[in-house]
Amino acid sequence: MREPTRKVLHRTNRAKDALKYEHAPFMVRFVENGSVRAAPAATSATNALEYADSATGRVSLSLYPTPDEQDIHDLTEAWELHPVLVDDLMHARQRPKLERYGNVLLLVVRSARYLDDLEEVELSEFHILLRPGSIAVLCQDHRWIDGTPGLELETSVADEFVARDRTLLADNKLLSMGAEAVLYRLLDEIVDGYVPVLQGLGIDKEQIERQVFSGDAAVTERIYRLSQEIIDMQHATASLLEVVRSLSDGFNKYDVPNELQTYLQDVTDHLTRAHVQTVEYRDALSQILNVNSTLVAQRQNEDMKKISGWAAILFAPTLIAAIYGMNFDVMPELHWALGYPAAVILMIGFAAILYIVFRRRGWF
């Protein structure tokens, strides 16, 4: 059973408020010719940038699980970021986009995770900064792609990051192509995360179809709620598709290795399929809603037939009773000894005839 939206929002806002007062230090990983190692504990944003610029074949990855103003300030000074870009970093809830500021590329993307018990799509916003040899990832919603809270990210995946984390640092050959390879791995993981979300939405859609034809009166609200989640998912896939296509155009312009461009095209293909499937789900739910409205109208029509039939059946006895309930001295059969049983038989007779007629017409 789905929680009331107000309770869910209250719980989510409370969790976000709690995260505001806790901070996880940013993590830095050094990559040299595809080989990954953890940076020293005291590495700053400036140190990470200096490492990447010190020799060819080096890449620095900075991951900010719970970015705050100080983190963004340090990153701004080290990377000499444009004030407009800094403003975007300071204020989350940006639409997915790709913008270039000098030699720095900003990507705003959203991952998705399906909460089956709530029947909700949880979107997580990431701001990604890319420059030659360096990449920084800011988890604006304080959680990773798989939903791991930012405060737990260091302890839960630190070893995996060092040992070629499956999300970003899994392929030596790919990492040797530079910071763009890390960006590709991140986008690939985000797009792969859309698959279980669409599977969950598909299962709920099938359940709704069965509810509609079973006559469940509560299904209408569930259709509207699931439609909203699918719309959110559609916006996420459509926006990311625009970003990836723009990124692909930029890769061609800035002479990114052809092999990496091929990998990015594969991501584009997967994302296109996810977007098409999301659109199909939205159209299907629209049709389901129309079918449900038709079935509801039919059930209401059947109910109205029954009500009208019983009203007609009761009308004849009521009419006879009303006539003979008038206070007039001169009325036919008013003092007739068989008047009462005759009136009762007439009432029953009329009611029985009408019942048989309506029954044959399928009203009852």
URTALIN-V186343 format. One record per helix or strand of 3 or more residues. SS is the DSSP state (H for helix, E for strand). FROM is the first residue (numbers start at 1). TO is the last residue. Records with the same first field share a line. If there is no record, write none. Layout:
BEGIN
SS->FROM-TO ; FROM-TO
END
This chain:
BEGIN
H->5-20 ; 45-54 ; 69-79 ; 83-90 ; 150-162 ; 172-175 ; 179-214 ; 219-253 ; 258-323 ; 339-360
E->27-32 ; 35-38 ; 58-64 ; 97-101 ; 104-115 ; 120-131 ; 134-139
END
